[in-house]
């Protein structure tokens, strides 16, 4: 009998540190799974470490590929090898709580085709640096356009779904998971989210996620001269405007979530208390821990003009364009803030 769930774990040179990840799968209360560990041409002892575990547990299989340099290629190979009805993803430096697969399986049995759970981030020393706010598990295709929402170690889907939308795509800038989730949403899939925190993500500045450069930007304003551009940059960077900036963001998010709720299209996470009436308070609570909105401001000389931009963590230029268009349309209070702070006529609509 094929397993119910195939767990896919791409790896590269993780050595014995991968054991905690493998152990977290083997400790799952839901036992009907196979684990495909895909070595991206590791050149240390990672393959031997995984092979030793596989010798003890036949549910664990080691696959070895040529060197891709990212998770997409190895993951696509594993998807073609998978025998399970459903797919769950796990990075080689993350771990699951014992009930993770059971929660996903319950959602799948209830008819879900795409499921995501809640995570926290932790350093190697065991310090928890953040936990996903419940409001980050509120799902809608328009929210998915504007935010990655969850990492791949939190997610799973019915077998074959990734291939139907083109599989995992290679990218020099990362964000392969956000790219896949967005293509799911564009294909009409809806995500079932779970409020239980069952995933721990490694928070390590040495990982690939922290080293990748963001290649795409949201263009905020244009100026005819470098002098005007520098003045605009200084104006938007003024720390004294932070409260006004956050107030505009607050109004936008409250209206945004409220409007999506009125349309009846929001997906609230399983375990959420209070229905859509609790959204406002949840958004307020999430904003209480937020920082400045316009992080990483930069001036870019285009030859004919100078652009004031903010970097976007999108995988493609097409996604960055969609993000920018949506922001200009939906976030009217932040747009009004920009037009009030920056020189007349410079803000792009």
N, C-alpha and C positions, 0 to 999 in steps of 0.2 A: 504494500500500500504506500502511495506517495505521502509525504508529510503534509500537514495542513499549512505550515508556514515555512518559507525559506528565508533565512537570515543571511544577508550579504554584508561582508566585512572586508573591504579592500585594505591592504596594508603595504607598508614599505619600511623596511629596516626598523621594526619596532622591538625586535629581540624579545626578551622575557617579559618586558613591560606589557606585552599583549595578553599575558595570562589573565590579568584581572578582567579584561574585556571578555575573553573566552569563558572564564569562570562565571561571569554574570549571565551569560546565555545558558550555560549548563545548569545554573541554579534556578531557572524559570519554573514556576509552578505549572505552567502550560508546557507539557513535555513533548508534544507532537510537532517537532521542527527538525529542519536540517540547517546546518551552518556552513556556508561556503566562504572560506577565507581565501581571498584572491591576492596573491603576492605580486606586486608590481615590479617583478625582477629584483627582489631584495637580494643584496649581496653581503648580508651578515648572517646570523644564525636564526633569523625569523622563521624561515621555512622549516628548519629542524625542530624548533620549539612547537610550531603548529602541528607538524607531523607527529610529534610525540603525543600531543593531546588527541589527535585523530586516531592514533593506535589504541587509545584507551576508550574512546567514545566514537562509534561508527557513524553517529549523526554529524560529526565534524568532517569536512572535506577540505583539502588544500588544493587550490588551483594556482598555477604559476603562469604568468603572462610575460610578454616582452615589456620593456620599460615604456610606460606612458607618461609618467610624471604628474598624474592627477588621478582622481578617483573615477572619472567617467569611463575611460576605456576598460579597466578591470571590472567595473560594475556592470557594464553592458555584456561582457563575456559571462559573468555570473548569471545575469538575467536569462541568457540563452541556456544555461545549464540547470536553472532552477526547476525543481519538481513540485514545489508547493502550490497550493491554491492561492496563497497570498504571499506578498513580499514584505519583509521588514529590513530596514537599513540600520547599520551600526558602524560608526567610525572606530578605527583600531585603538583610539585612546579614550573612548567613552565607555560608560557602564550603565547597565539597567538594574532597576530594582526587580525583585523576584516576581512581581505581578505585572510587569510590562506587557509581555505577550498575551497573558490572559485577558487583560483589558482590551487589547487590540482585537483579539479573537472574538470577544463578546460583541464588539462593535461590528466586526465583519459578519458574524452570524445574524446580526440584526439588519443586515442589508447594506452596510456601509461599503463603499468601494475605495475610499481614501481616508486614512485615519492619521491623526497626529496627537501626541501627548505633550505633557508639560515637562520642562527641564530646569535644572539649576546649573550654574557654572562653578567649578571648583579648581583650585590650584593643585599642583602635585603635592604640596605640603598639607592639603586637606582643608584649606580655607575656602569657605563658600563666598564667592565674589558677587553673585547675583542669582536671583530666582525669577523665572518668567512670571510676569504679573498676569493674573487671571484674564484681564481684558485683552492680552495678547493672543489668547486662544479663541476670541470671538472672530468668526470667519465670515468673509464675503468676498466674491471675486474682485471687487474694487479695492478692498483692503489688501488682498493678495498682490494686486498690481503695485501698491505703494509700500509694501513691507514684506520681507521674507517670512516673517511670523515664526517659523520653527526650522530647526536644522534637521538634516536627514536622519540622525540617530533617533529622532522623535517620531519618524513617519513610516507608514507602510501603505500598501495598496493591493488591489487585486492583481494577480499575475496577468501579464500581457499589457497592462495599462501603459507602462512606460514606453514599450515598443510602439504602441498605437500612436503616440505623439512624437515619435522620432528618437526615443531613447535619451540617455544622458549625453549632453553635448560637451565636447572639449572646449576649454576656455583658459587663456593665459591670465585671466583676472579673477578666477574663482567664481563663486556664487552659482555653481552648477545646480545646486538644489533649488534655489529660488527660481532659476530659469525653468526647471522641470515643473515646479508647483504652478507657475504662471501658465505654462502650456496645458497642464491639467485643467485649470480654471477656464482657459480660453476654449477648451474642448467641451465645456459644459459640465465637468465633474464638480462635485461639491464635497468639501472636506468635513468629516466628522471629527470634532476635537474633544479631548478628554482632559478634565481638570486635574486629575491625580498626577502628582509629580513623580514620575517613574524613571527619569533619565538624568544622569549626571554627565555633563560635558566638561572636558579638560579645558581649563583657561590657562593657556601658556603662550606668551608672546613669541616663542620660537617656532610656533606651528605655521603651516603654509597660509592659513587664514589671515594671520597678522602681517605677513610679508608681501602680500600681493598688492600691487598698485591699482588704484581706481582710475580707469581710463576714460570714463564718461562723466559728464557734468550736466547740471541744471543751470541754464543761462538765466540769470535774474534780471540783468540790466545791460544796456549798451551806452557807451559814451564816445563822443567824437574825438576827444583828446585824452592822453594819459593823465593830464592834470585833473580833469573832471573825474576820471575813473578813480584816481587815488582819493579824491575827496569823497566819492561815493563809498569806497571801501572803508575809509575811516568812519564815516557816518554809521554804516551798518555794523561796524565792529565795536561801537561805543558801548561799554559795559553798562552805562546808565540806562540804556534802552531795554535791558533784559526783561524787566517786569512788563513793559508794554508788549514786547515780543511774545512772551509766554502767555499774556492775556489774550492776544490775538490767536495764538495756537489753541488755547483752551476753548475759545468760542467756536473755532473751526471744527475741532474734534467733537465737541458736544453736538453741534448741528449735524456733522457728518454721520456719526453713529446714530443719532436720533432719526435722521432722515432714512437711513438704511433700515432701521427698525420699523419705521412706519410703513415702509414698502413691504414688510414681511419677509425679507430675504436674508436676514442675518442668521447665522448658525451660532447658537450659544453652546459653550462646552458642556458636556455631560458632567453633572455635579454643580453646575452654576445655580446660585440661589437668588430668587427675586425676579426672575424673568427680565424682560427688556426694561422694566422700571428701575432696575438696579444699575443700568448702564452708565447713567450720568455720574453717580457716585464712584463707580469703578474707574471711569475716565479721569475724574478729578484726582483720585488716589494715585493713579499711574503718573499723572503729570507732576504730582508733588515731589517725585524723585527725579524729574527730568532736568536737563541742562539747556544750554543754548541751542536754538534750532539751526542757526546758520554756522555750522562747524566747517572749518577748512576753507574759508573764503579765499578766492584767488582771482587775480586779474590776468586776462589772456589777451595779448595783442593779436588781433585778427588782420592787421594791415589796414583795412578801411575803417576800423573802429576798435575799441577796447571793450571786452566783455567782463562783467562781474559774474563769477560762477561759483557754485558749490559742488564738490564732488559727489557722485552718486555711486552706490555699490551695486550697480546693475551689471549683468554679464554682457549685454549687447547694447549697441547704440539705438536700436529700435525700441528696446524697453525704456531706455533713458528718455527718448522722445515722448513715448506714451506717458511716462511718469510726469514729465514736465507739462504736457498739455493738460493732464488731469488736475495737477496742482493748480494751474492758473485758473481753471474753471471752478474747482470745488472749494478751494481754500480762500474764500473771499476776504476774510478778516486779515489774514497774513498778506494777501496782495494789497489791501488797503494800507496796512502798516508799511510795506515796502514803498508804496507810492507817496506816503507821507514823509518818510525818512530820506528817500533818494531824490535827486533833482527831477523836476517835472519833465515828463516825456521819456525818461530813461528806462523805466521798468517795462519789461516785455509782457504783453498780454497774449 
